[in-house]
């Protein structure tokens, strides 16, 4: 179980304010993920004051060597995906895709620069900038680079991300276009975890660089590039009672994933080796996507109609090459949805999709949501949702042809039914969900994909609270997972996170000094292990992790738009008799120091 470390910064001090919501807007341009937009300024949402180690949704993470890239959160809200072209599904949290980019429309230039450094020269640099070029063009740029050498043999992560987007919106508001380029690169040396965990468990004093590891010459290289264009033309103007907008989205993406091991005989592969000299597992995918949409709005419109709808036809074609075999795929799908703003700040929304093609044929998904959102109330967001979907598993579970693994499965689609409810107030957020899974495909203890035919349910509940009494800050999260015995989903029964600190404003609020501490706890459980060359997780019944507290302390200053922090992570290492594992055979860092700086620029 991995929770990456990232450090971010606060809103400006009391003397300065971030640009208000009228000058910068964040807009989700993916109509097939139609949702109620509650976004705020990007320099606020991406740069909160208290840096967090445990946010699994962060795409800007600092990793503990290569093991930090393998991450399953303590709760799972979805087990299946409509993207069967995914090469490494458990790396998705590290990647940026066109559907995840929110468009920034900024009247004034806004920039943030972030840098941090830690143990073993681990470094992280991030640059974000958005501005208007002229009255019709808006530009956004994001650059992220990370290097994490790790502390064990053959353990290193290098990651780079870049995207640039351009929005064109003429003054007549009849046409709008949004396009860009995205690249993701991940290069990891893979050591497969400790070969003898007893070394780590017997003493925290042994020299990490000389620890026995499972793989000595393995590495993975993943990279992709996406070029996309979304544009919309208003056929019937907004002034009409029934406005009509035609949209088109074109995307070309190329993905490459290569796993290489030059010394396979001395590596513990669980399957029969087909080549004893070297292991070279390569997968290449090229995907061309076209979408045509019909709706009553353009996403960039300042004023949206009370009832918004869309209907979309999508066609995807892909060339899938694995080792020496190349297979073409194609898929057609229809997506539709609406959001209806009702009286008394009530919202009703629905989304549906139907898939036809060479893979994921006759798959579908339907979800319904009903909520009340009013930010000036004590309870500003409450609602319920229901979703059902029938989806095939990612392609890696169906077919794999490599030097160390081979399978050619014929798994059917898995069904997932979920019910959820939430209540978010100014001080506390409550979430409750129930998932019913049927024909669930997973990585088994035999290191191969299998299907669990019996239906089973999973209940998750969590509470998150932020209190600010006086100069203190207290943030708590607690969650629980209720699962039947003998099912292939492994999660801790209980977990809790605490972050607390005190802040001292000085010089009329122009300077702020803060001190704090944080800790993570989760109950003991058989966490999934990493099936390295196949790049999937799998069940295991030998190693328990958890039932310990993972603490850290931190301090920092905030001078107007500059934020500087320092932290000591795993502060109890060497003092308490605990073996801190991120997941089986992958220890967390020992006690280590990190510092960082974040600087925002805007008028």
N, C-alpha and C positions, 0 to 999 in steps of 0.2 A: 504494500500500500504506500504510494508515494504522494507526498504533498509538497509541491515545489516552494521554494523561497523566492519571494519577490518583494521589492521595496518600492513604495510609491510615496507621493507627497500630498500635502493638505491643500485645501482651498487657500486662497491668499489670506494674509493677516487681516485684522480688523480694519486696518487703514486702507487696504486696497480690496477691490472686489473683482471677481471673475466677470468676463463679459456676460451680460444678462441673456436670457433665453431668446430675446428678440434679435440679437446680433448673430447668434450661432444656433443652427438647428441640426439635429441628427435625424436622418431619414432612412428607414429600411426600404430598399428598393426592390426586394424580392417579394412580389405579390403572392407567390405560393406559400409564403410564411406570414400571411396577413395577420397583424396583431395590433393591439392598442399601443400607440406610441407614447411612452412616458419618459423618453430620453431627456437628459439634461446636457449641460455643456460638457464636451469631451475632456476638458482639463479638470473637471470635477469628477466625472465618473471613472476615469482611468487613473486618477492621481489622488486617492484619499490619503488622509494624514497618517493613519496608523498602518505601517507596513505589515503585511500578513504573509505567513508561511503556508497557509492551509487552503487557499482559494483554488480549487481545481479548475475553475473556469478561466483562469488567467492564461493568456497566450504569451505573456512576457515573464517567463519563469527562469530562475537560476537553479541549475540542476546539480545534484551530487554525482558528478561524473555521468556515466551512461545510464545508471539505474534510475536517475531522475526522470528519464523520458517515459518510463513505463508506469502508467498512473491509472488506477481505478479508484474513484471516490468511494466514500463510506456509504453512500446511498446511490442507487441506480434508478433512474426514472424511465429509462428506455433501453431495451436490449436488442433492438433491430433497427436497421437503417434503410432508407430508400436509395442509398448510393452503393450499388453493388460493384462499382468500379473502384472502390477504396482498396489501395494496395496494403496499407498498414493501418487497419481500423483503430488500433489502440494508440496511434500517434496523432489522431485527429485533433486532439486538444493543442497540439503544437503548431498546427497549420492554419493559414489564413486562406479562405476561399471567397469567390465573388459573392456568394449568397450571404456571407457573414459580415460583409463590409457595409457599414452605415455611412451614408453620404454626409459630409460636413459642408454646410453652406455658411460661410463666415463673411460678415460685412467688413471685418477688420482682421488683419493677420494675427494668428494665434500659433504659438510654438511651445513645445516642451522638449527639453533635453535631459536625459537621465543617464547616470553612470554609477556603477557599483563595482567593488572589488572585494575578494575574500580569499579564503584558504587556497594555497597552491596556485596563486595567480589567477584564480577564477575571475572573469570579467564579464560585464554585461553593459552594453551601450544601446540606447534607444533614442530615436529622434522622431518627433511627430510635428507636422506643420500643415496648416490649412489657411487659405486666403482666397479672396476674390482677385482675379487678374483684371477684369473690367466688369462692366455692368451685366455681362451675359455669361462669363466664364468663372468657374470656381475650381481651385486646385487643392488636392490633398496628397501628402507624401508621408510615408512611414518607413523607417529603416530600423531594423533590430538585428543585433549581432551578439552572440554569446559564445564564450569558450569556458569549459569546465573540465579541467584535467582529471579530477577525481583523486583518490588517494591510494587506490589499489592498482596492481599490474593490469595493463591493457584496459584502462577505464578512462574514457575521455568523450566529451560531447562538444561538437562545434555546430552551431545553428545560426542560420541567417535568414532573414525575411525582408522583403521589400515590396511595397506596392505604391503605385501612383495612379490617381484617378483624376478625371477631368469632367466637370459638369457644364453642359451648355444649355442655357435657358433664355431664349429671346424674350424681349419685353412683351410681345403680344401673347405669350403664354399658350400658344397653340401647339408648340413643339418643345420637347426637352430630350436631351441625350446625355447618357452617363456611361463612360467607358474607362478602361484602365488595363494595367498589366500587374500581375502578381507573381512573385517567385518565392518558393520555399526550398531551403536546403538544410539537410541534417546529415552530419557525418559522425558516426559513433564507433568507437572501439568497444568490442563486446567481450567481457570476461566471463559471462555466464554465472557470476556469483562465486562465493567461496567454495573451494573444494572440500575444505575441512572446517565446518562451522565451529568446531570445538576450540580452534585457535582463538577466535573472537570471543567465545563465551567463557573461556577459562581466564582470560586476562584482557584488559583494555590497554595493556602496556606493550604488546608485541608490535613489531615494526610492520606497518600496514603494507609497505611496498614489497615486502618479501612473503606476504601471505600466499598460500596455495590457492589458485583460482582454477576454474573449470576450463576456460578457453584462453589460449595464449596468443593466437594469431588470427582472431576473427574480427571482422568489422562490417559495418553496414553503411551504405551510402544511399540516401533518398534525396531526390530533387524533383521539382515540378515547376511548370510555368503555365500560366493561364492568361489569355487575352480575351476580353469580353467587351460587349457593347450592348447597352440597354437604351432604347429610345421609344418615345411615345408621341402620338399625334392626336390632337383633339379634333374629332370630326364634327361633333356638336358641342358648342361652347357651354361653359358652366352656367351661363345665365339661363339656359334652357331648363325646362323642368326635368328633362331626361338627357343629361349629357352623356356623350359616348367618346371613348378613347380607345384607339388601337395601339397596341404595343408590340415590340419585337425585341427578343434577347438572343444574341448569338455569342457562343463561347467555344474557344478551342483550348484544350488543355493537354499537356503531355507530362506523363509521370514515369519515373524510373526508380526502381528499388533493387539494389544489389546487395546480397550477403556473400561474404568471401571469407574462407578459412583455408590457409595454406598448410595447416598441420592437423588434418581431421583425425588421424589415427590416435592422437593424444587428447582428443576432445570427447566428452561423454555424450555422444549422440544416442538417443534411445531407439533409433530405427536402423535398418540395415544400410550400410554404406554402399553406394553404387560406384563410387570412385574413391580409392584410398589415397590418392595423391593430393587432390585439392577439392574443396567444396566451393562451387560458384553457382549460387542461386540467383537468377535474375528475372525480373518481371518488368515489362514495358506496357504502357497503355497510352493510346491516343484517343481522345474523346472529342467529338464534335456535337454540340447541342444547339438546337434552334427551338425557340418558343414564340408562339403568337398568342397575344392576350387581348381580351375584350373587357373593358372596365368603364366605370363612370368617373374616374379621377386619374390624375397624374401624381405620383408619389411626392413630387417636389412642390405641389400646390400649398400655398400658405393656409388656405381655408379648405378643409375637407368636407364633403357632404355628410349629413347625419347617417345616411345609409350608403356604405361603400361595398361594392361587389367586384369580383373578377372571375373570368373563365379563361382557362389557358390550355392550349394544346402544345405538347412538347414532343420533340423527336430527338433521340440520341443514337449516334452510331459510334462504335468503338472498335479499335483493333487491339486485341489482347495477346501479347506474346510472352510465353513462359518457357525458358530454356530454348529448345529448338522448335517449339510448336507455336503456331500463330492461329488465332481464332477470331473471326469477326462476330460482333454482336450488334443488335439494334433493339431499340425499345421505344414504344409510343406510350404516352400517358396523358390523361386529362386531369387537370386540377381546377378546383373552383372553391370560392369562399365568399364570406361577407362579414361585415361588422355593422351593427345597427346601434346607434346611440339613442337610447330611450329617455323618457323623462326621469327626473330624480337621480341623475348621474348614473343610470344603469346602462350596461352594454351587453349585447348578445352577439356572439360570433360563431362561425362554423367554417370548417375546411374539409374538403374531401378530395381524394385522388384515386384513380384507377390506372393500373399498369398492364400493358400488353407487350410481349416481345419474346426474344430468344431466351431470356432469363427473367425471373420475377414475373412470369406470365400469370394473369388474373390476380395479381396482388392488389390490395386496396387499403386505404386508411380513411377513417372518418373521425372527426373530433368536434365536440360542441362545448361552448364556454358561456357562462353567464356570470357577470361580475358587476360590482358597484365601485366606482372610482371617484373620489372627491378629496383632493389634497388638503383642503382646509378643515376636514373633519378629523376627529380623533382616530377613527378607523377609516383610513383613506383608500384601502383596497381590500375587498373581500369577494370571494366567488367560489364557484364550483365548475368542474369540467369533467367530461367523459370522452374516452377515446377508444376506438377499436381498430386494429389493423391486422392484416394477413400479409406477411412479407417473408420472402426468402432470405436466408442468411447471406452475409457478405461472401463474395466469390471465393475468398481464401479458404473457407470451410468446405467448399464443394470440390475444389480441384487444386492440387499442388503437385508439381513435378520438379524435384530437386535431387541433389546428390545424396541427401540424407533422409528425405521424406518423399513418399508418394501416396496420394490418395485421389480417388475419383468417385466422389459420393453422389448420391441422388436424393439428397435431403429435400423433403417437401417444405412448404412455407410454414412458418411458425406464427401462431396467433398470440396477440397481446391485447388484453383489455385492461384499461386503467381508469380509475376514478380518483379524483383529487379535490381537495377543498383547502382554502387558505384564508387567512385573516391577517392583514398587515396594518399595524397602527404606527404611531409616531415613535413608540418605544419598544414594541415587541412584534415579531412576525411568527405566526403559527402556520405550519404546513402539515397536511395529512394526505397520504396517498395509498392506494391499494392497486396492485398489479396482479393479474391472472395470466399465467404463461402456459401455453400448450405447444408441444413439439419444439421445445427449446433446444437449440444447437449450441454446444459448448466445447471447450477443450478438456478432454478427459484426463484422468490420472495416467492413462497409457500414452499420453502425448500425441493423441490423434483426435480429430473432431468426432463427436458422437451426438446423438439426439436423445433427449429425455421425453418420452412419449406421454407420460402421465402429466396431467394438468396440476399446477400448484399455484398457490397465492403467496404474495409477499406484501407486508404492511410496513410502511415507513412513516415516521413522525419526527418532526424536529421543531425546535423553538429557537429563535434568535432574538437577542435583546441588546439594545444600546442605551446606556444610562450616562448622563453627564451631570452628576451632582456637584455643583461648584466647579472647582478646578480639576475634578477627577473625571476619568473616562473608564467605563466598565462595559466591555462587550463580552457576551456569553452566547454560546451555542451548545445545544444538547440535542442528540438524536437517538432514535432507537429503530432497530430492524427486527421484525418478527418473521421468521422463516420456519417452515416445517423441517423435520430431520430428513436426512438422506435425499437432499435435492442438490443440483449442481451449481447453485448460487451460494457463495460464501461471503458473508458480511458480518461485522461485529454486532453483537446484540445491542451495545450501547457505546456511544462516543460523546465526548465533551471537549469544548475548546473555551479557553478563557484568555482574554487580553485586557489588561488594566494598566492605567498610568495616571500621571498627574502632570498638569501643564501650568506653567508660570508665565503669563503675559508680562512683558516689560516694555518700558519706553512707550507707554500709551498704546500698546498692542502692536507696535512695529516689529518687536522681537518676541518670539515665544520659545521657551525651553521646555522640553518634556522628558520624562523618565517613565519607564514602564516594564512590565513583565508579561509573559504569555506562556501558555502550556497547553498541551494536547494529551488526551487520555482516550484509550479505547480498550474494550474488553478483549480477552484472548480469543483468537479464532484461527482456523486453518485458511490462511490467505492464499489466493491463487498464486501459482508460480509462473515464471516467464519461460515459454517455449521459444528459445532464442532464435534458431534459424528459421522457424516457421512464422515468427513475429506474432504469436497469439498467446493469450493466457490459458492456463490449464489448471484443473483441480489438483490438489495434493493432500494426502492424509498423514504426513509425517511430521511437519513442522508447524508449531503454534507460534504466532507472534502477538504482541500486545500485552495488556495488563501492566502498563508502566506509564509514567508521566514523562513527557518530552518537553522540557522547559527552555525558555530563552529570556534574556533581558536586553533592553535597548534604551537608547537616549538619543536626543537630537535637538536641533535648533531650527527655527523657521524665521528667516529675516525677509520680510516682504515676500518676494517671489522666489526666494532661494530656500531650499530645504536640504539639510544635511543630517544624516543619521549614522549611528554606529550600533552594532548589536553583537551579543555573545550568544551563540546558538548552542543547544544541548549543554546548558550551563552545568548540569549535574554530572556529566561524564567524568569518571574517575573517582567520584565521591559516593555514588550509590551503586549497588550490585545489580545493574540492569543491562540487558543486551538489547540495544535499540536496533530493530530491524525495520527497513522500509518495506520489504517483502521477503519471503523465504530466500535465504542465502545472500541477500543484499543488505549489508549493514548501513545504517545512517552514518553521517559524519560523526566523529568525535567532537568534543568541544572546539569551536572555531569562532573567529572574529570576522566581521564583515562591516564595511562602511560604504556609504553612497551619497550622491548629491543629485538633486533634481531642481531644474530651473525653468520657470515658465516666462514667456515673453508675449505680451499682447498690449494693445493700446486701450 
